[in-house]
Amino acid sequence: MANASEFGGSSPSFHNYASTACALKLASLGLILGISLLGNAALSLLLLKDSSLHKAPYYFLLDLCLADVLRAAVCFPFVMASIGGGSSWPYGALSCKLVAFMSVLFCFHVAFLLFCVSVTRYMAIAHHRFYYKRMNLCTCAAVICMVWTLSVAMAFPPVFDVGTYKFIREEEQCIFEHRYVKANDTMGFMLMLAVIVFMTHVVYIKMFCFVYDHRKMKPAQLVPAISQNWTFHGPGATGQAAANWIAGFGRGPTPPTLVGIRQAAHLSNRRLLVLDEFKMEKRIGKMYYMITLTFLIMWAPYLSACFLRIFVRGASVAQLYLTAAVWMSFAQAGANPIISFLFNKELRLRLRACFPCCLGTQTPMEPYCVI
């Protein structure tokens, strides 16, 4: 990190530079803190208030928002305090370990949760019926509990100096102390994070390949039914009998495809509803992939600096680059609500419906049916 000797001792220019840098850091982190708290709180309130959003993908989104709120409320104020204290930790060593534990916990929580979401998105597209049979509230709660357990298991060992938590002055935060690989015990944690993010993208690539392959499927070859006195036999017989019955030519009992049509008229377009639901699942998958991609983009510069210090002896990272990388990792906490509203039409419609006084007139939403 730049010191006073590099700027000519304690000259007025150095003090002006330090004051300006400190003000910019505080202002930018305060903006990130405000956006994260307001955005995640608003999205969480919407997900809790609107019963139509009480579905599996939005349970995970709610957990993601609450974790980002906690990260912003618990960790960021300590970073601002260290900046205001002249890039020093004003509290004790135990509090530094606790804050570092919370920071690493929330980072691994996002990574593990996004991986689990990627698996559920693939299941929703490739194994549609199994997904809707199994992905209920209890299953989502079990997945979320598993994610938090794994995150605690990854973040807790350094509390006992297995991968030491320390205040890193160049980063203005309590975090892992990254040393050269021969004297390093944090490489396993960093590699685990990189592997999780990589595997998440592998699952999404597999999902996109599945969707692309099924777009190229050839239409089925239809064989016409054989008629004998308006009684049809062979392929297509059931559909032809239903068409004759509707036209008034049918005799005998109601065809199987039309049983209960008057009791459940809204299910007559079953194939259309399944197609609309498939498109909705693709939109939700796109939203979650953009969240995952944003997580990678926001954390990649900082992870690159960490791996550089681990694998290159005596490697020095430019202070401007390191500061920008750390602040990008902070900004990730406020990015998820923005991405969710940008890439999910359903959330935008429900937001206008739930808060019409703040967002203009209420927009009617088309009825939605889960089959």
C-alpha positions in Angstrom: 0.0 0.0 0.0 1.2 3.5 -0.7 2.9 5.2 2.3 3.9 8.7 3.2 7.4 8.4 1.9 6.1 7.8 -1.6 4.4 11.2 -1.5 7.1 13.1 0.0 6.7 12.5 3.7 3.8 14.2 5.3 3.3 16.9 2.7 0.0 18.7 2.2 -0.4 16.9 -1.2 -0.3 13.5 0.5 -2.9 14.6 3.1 -5.1 15.9 0.4 -4.8 12.6 -1.5 -5.5 10.5 1.5 -8.5 12.7 2.5 -10.0 12.5 -1.0 -9.4 8.7 -1.3 -11.0 8.2 2.2 -14.0 10.3 1.2 -14.5 8.5 -2.1 -14.3 5.1 -0.3 -16.8 6.1 2.3 -19.2 7.6 -0.2 -19.1 4.6 -2.6 -19.4 2.1 0.2 -22.3 4.1 1.7 -24.0 4.1 -1.7 -23.5 0.3 -2.0 -24.8 -0.2 1.5 -28.0 1.9 0.8 -28.7 0.2 -2.5 -28.2 -3.3 -1.0 -30.4 -2.6 2.0 -33.2 -0.9 0.1 -33.2 -3.2 -2.9 -33.0 -6.5 -1.1 -35.5 -5.4 1.5 -38.0 -4.3 -1.1 -37.6 -7.5 -3.1 -37.9 -9.6 0.1 -41.1 -7.7 1.1 -42.5 -8.4 -2.3 -41.7 -12.1 -2.2 -43.3 -12.4 1.3 -46.4 -10.3 0.5 -47.4 -11.7 -2.8 -48.8 -15.2 -2.5 -48.5 -15.9 -6.2 -44.7 -15.7 -5.7 -44.7 -18.4 -3.1 -43.0 -20.9 -5.4 -39.7 -22.8 -5.3 -37.5 -20.5 -7.3 -38.6 -17.5 -5.3 -38.0 -19.2 -2.0 -34.3 -19.4 -3.0 -34.4 -15.8 -4.1 -35.8 -14.7 -0.8 -33.0 -16.5 1.1 -30.5 -14.8 -1.2 -31.9 -11.4 -0.5 -32.0 -11.9 3.3 -28.3 -13.0 3.2 -27.3 -9.9 1.3 -29.2 -7.7 3.7 -27.3 -9.3 6.6 -24.0 -9.0 4.9 -24.6 -5.3 4.2 -25.9 -4.6 7.7 -23.2 -6.6 9.6 -20.0 -6.3 7.6 -20.0 -3.0 5.7 -20.3 -0.7 8.7 -17.1 -2.2 10.1 -15.3 -1.6 6.8 -16.5 2.1 7.0 -15.2 2.3 10.6 -11.8 1.0 9.6 -11.6 3.6 6.8 -12.6 6.4 9.1 -9.9 5.2 11.6 -7.1 5.6 9.1 -7.1 2.1 7.6 -6.8 0.4 10.9 -8.9 -2.0 12.9 -10.3 -0.1 15.9 -11.7 -3.2 17.7 -10.2 -6.3 19.2 -8.9 -9.5 17.5 -11.9 -11.6 18.4 -14.3 -9.1 16.7 -12.1 -9.1 13.6 -12.4 -12.9 13.4 -16.2 -12.7 13.9 -16.6 -10.1 11.1 -14.3 -12.1 8.8 -16.3 -15.2 9.6 -19.5 -13.5 8.6 -18.0 -12.1 5.4 -16.7 -15.6 4.3 -20.0 -17.2 5.4 -22.1 -15.0 3.2 -19.7 -15.4 0.2 -19.8 -19.2 0.4 -23.6 -19.1 1.0 -24.2 -17.3 -2.2 -21.9 -19.7 -4.1 -23.5 -22.9 -2.7 -27.0 -21.5 -3.1 -26.5 -20.5 -6.7 -25.1 -24.0 -7.4 -28.2 -25.6 -5.9 -30.5 -23.3 -7.9 -28.7 -24.2 -11.1 -29.5 -27.9 -10.4 -33.2 -27.1 -9.7 -33.4 -25.0 -12.9 -32.1 -27.9 -14.9 -34.6 -30.2 -13.3 -37.4 -27.7 -14.0 -36.5 -27.8 -17.7 -35.4 -31.3 -18.3 -37.4 -33.2 -15.7 -40.5 -31.0 -15.5 -43.0 -33.4 -13.8 -40.5 -34.7 -11.2 -39.6 -31.1 -10.4 -43.2 -30.1 -9.6 -43.8 -33.2 -7.6 -40.8 -32.8 -5.4 -39.9 -29.1 -5.2 -42.3 -28.0 -2.5 -41.7 -25.8 0.6 -40.2 -28.5 2.7 -37.7 -29.5 0.0 -36.7 -25.9 -0.5 -36.3 -25.4 3.3 -34.1 -28.6 3.4 -31.9 -27.3 0.6 -31.5 -23.9 2.2 -30.6 -25.5 5.6 -28.0 -27.7 3.8 -26.5 -24.6 2.1 -26.2 -22.7 5.4 -24.6 -25.8 7.0 -22.0 -26.1 4.3 -21.3 -22.4 4.4 -20.7 -22.5 8.2 -18.4 -25.6 7.7 -16.3 -23.6 5.2 -16.2 -20.4 7.1 -15.7 -21.7 10.7 -12.2 -23.4 10.7 -10.3 -20.1 10.3 -11.7 -19.0 13.6 -9.4 -21.5 15.1 -6.5 -20.2 13.0 -6.9 -22.8 10.2 -6.5 -20.3 7.4 -6.0 -17.2 9.6 -8.5 -14.3 9.7 -6.7 -11.0 10.0 -7.2 -7.4 9.3 -5.7 -6.7 5.8 -4.8 -3.0 5.7 -4.7 -2.9 1.9 -8.2 -4.2 1.7 -9.7 -2.2 4.6 -11.4 -5.4 6.0 -10.9 -8.5 8.1 -10.5 -11.5 5.8 -8.2 -14.4 4.9 -4.5 -13.7 5.1 -3.2 -14.9 1.8 0.4 -16.0 1.9 2.7 -17.8 -0.5 1.6 -21.4 -1.3 4.3 -23.1 0.8 3.2 -21.2 3.9 -0.4 -20.9 3.0 -3.4 -22.7 4.5 -6.2 -20.7 2.7 -5.7 -22.2 -0.8 -8.2 -25.0 -0.2 -10.9 -22.5 0.7 -10.2 -20.4 -2.5 -10.1 -23.5 -4.7 -13.4 -24.7 -3.3 -15.1 -21.4 -4.1 -13.6 -21.5 -7.6 -14.8 -25.1 -8.2 -18.3 -24.3 -7.0 -18.7 -21.3 -9.4 -17.2 -23.4 -12.2 -19.6 -26.3 -11.6 -22.6 -23.9 -11.5 -21.8 -22.6 -15.0 -21.3 -26.2 -16.2 -24.9 -27.0 -15.1 -26.3 -24.0 -16.8 -24.4 -24.9 -20.0 -25.9 -28.3 -19.9 -29.4 -26.7 -19.4 -28.9 -24.4 -22.4 -27.7 -27.3 -24.5 -30.9 -29.3 -23.5 -33.1 -26.4 -24.5 -31.2 -25.9 -27.8 -31.4 -29.6 -28.7 -35.1 -29.8 -28.1 -35.7 -26.8 -30.3 -34.5 -28.8 -33.3 -36.7 -31.8 -32.7 -38.6 -33.0 -35.8 -42.4 -33.0 -35.7 -44.1 -36.3 -35.0 -45.3 -38.3 -38.0 -49.1 -38.5 -37.7 -50.9 -41.5 -39.1 -54.6 -40.9 -39.9 -57.2 -42.9 -38.0 -59.4 -45.5 -39.8 -63.2 -44.8 -39.9 -66.0 -47.4 -39.7 -69.4 -45.8 -39.4 -68.0 -42.8 -37.5 -66.1 -45.1 -35.1 -62.4 -44.6 -35.5 -59.6 -47.0 -34.8 -55.8 -46.7 -34.8 -53.5 -43.7 -34.2 -55.3 -40.5 -33.6 -58.6 -42.3 -32.9 -59.2 -40.5 -29.6 -58.7 -37.1 -31.0 -60.8 -37.7 -34.1 -63.6 -39.1 -31.9 -63.5 -35.9 -29.7 -63.7 -33.7 -32.8 -66.7 -35.7 -34.1 -68.4 -35.4 -30.7 -67.9 -31.7 -30.6 -69.3 -31.3 -34.2 -72.4 -33.3 -33.3 -71.6 -36.5 -35.2 -70.4 -38.5 -32.2 -72.5 -41.2 -30.6 -72.2 -43.1 -27.3 -70.3 -42.0 -24.3 -68.2 -38.8 -24.1 -64.7 -39.4 -25.5 -62.0 -39.8 -22.8 -60.3 -36.5 -23.8 -63.5 -34.6 -23.1 -64.4 -36.1 -19.7 -64.8 -33.3 -17.2 -64.5 -30.6 -19.7 -67.4 -28.7 -18.3 -66.1 -29.1 -14.7 -62.6 -27.9 -15.6 -62.9 -25.8 -18.7 -59.7 -23.9 -17.9 -57.7 -27.1 -18.4 -58.9 -27.6 -22.0 -55.8 -25.8 -23.3 -53.5 -28.0 -21.2 -50.7 -28.1 -23.8 -50.7 -24.3 -24.2 -50.4 -23.9 -20.4 -47.5 -26.3 -20.3 -45.8 -24.4 -23.0 -46.3 -21.1 -21.2 -45.0 -22.6 -18.0 -41.9 -23.9 -19.9 -41.2 -20.4 -21.2 -41.6 -19.0 -17.7 -39.1 -21.6 -16.4 -36.6 -20.5 -19.1 -37.1 -16.8 -18.0 -36.4 -17.7 -14.4 -33.4 -19.7 -15.4 -32.1 -16.8 -17.4 -32.5 -14.5 -14.4 -30.6 -16.9 -12.1 -27.9 -17.3 -14.7 -27.4 -13.5 -14.9 -27.2 -13.5 -11.1 -24.5 -16.2 -11.2 -22.6 -14.5 -14.0 -22.7 -11.2 -12.1 -21.4 -13.0 -9.0 -18.5 -14.3 -11.1 -17.7 -10.9 -12.7 -17.9 -9.1 -9.3 -15.6 -11.6 -7.5 -13.2 -12.6 -10.3 -10.8 -9.6 -9.9 -10.5 -10.1 -6.2 -10.1 -13.9 -6.5 -7.4 -13.3 -9.2 -5.5 -11.1 -6.8 -5.8 -13.7 -4.1 -4.5 -16.5 -6.3 -1.7 -14.2 -7.5 -0.5 -13.7 -3.9 -0.8 -17.4 -3.2 1.1 -18.8 -6.3 3.6 -16.0 -6.9 6.2 -15.4 -4.2 6.4 -11.7 -3.2 3.8 -10.7 -5.7 2.6 -7.1 -5.3 -0.8 -6.1 -6.4 -1.4 -2.5 -7.4 -3.3 -0.7 -4.6 -5.8 0.9 -7.1 -6.6 -2.5 -8.6 -7.0 -4.2 -5.2 -9.3 -1.4 -3.9 -11.5 -1.6 -7.0 -11.6 -5.4 -6.8 -12.6 -5.3 -3.1 -15.3 -2.7 -3.8 -16.7 -4.8 -6.7 -17.1 -7.7 -4.3 -19.0 -5.4 -2.0 -21.2 -4.2 -4.8 -22.3 -7.8 -5.5 -24.5 -7.6 -2.4 -26.7 -4.9 -4.1 -26.8 -6.3 -7.6 -29.2 -9.2 -7.2 -32.5 -7.1 -6.8 -31.6 -5.0 -9.9 -30.9 -8.1 -12.0 -34.1 -9.8 -10.7 -36.3 -7.0 -11.8 -34.6 -6.4 -15.1 -34.8 -10.1 -16.3 -38.0 -11.2 -14.7 -41.2 -9.8 -16.1 -43.3 -11.5 -13.5 -41.5 -9.7 -10.6 -42.0 -6.4 -12.4 -45.8 -7.0 -12.8 -46.2 -8.1 -9.2 -44.2 -5.1 -8.0 -46.6 -2.8 -9.9 -49.6 -4.7 -8.5 -48.5 -4.7 -4.9 -47.2 -1.1 -4.8 -49.4 0.8 -7.3 -49.1 4.1 -5.3 -45.4 4.2 -5.8 -45.1 2.8 -9.4 -48.2 4.3 -11.1 -51.3 2.5 -12.1 -51.8 -1.2 -11.4 -51.1 -3.5 -14.3 -53.4 -6.5 -14.6 -51.7 -9.8 -14.7 -52.8 -12.7 -16.8 -54.1 -15.7 -14.8 -51.4 -18.3 -14.1 -52.1 -22.0 -13.6 -49.7 -24.7 -12.6 -50.2 -28.1 -14.0 
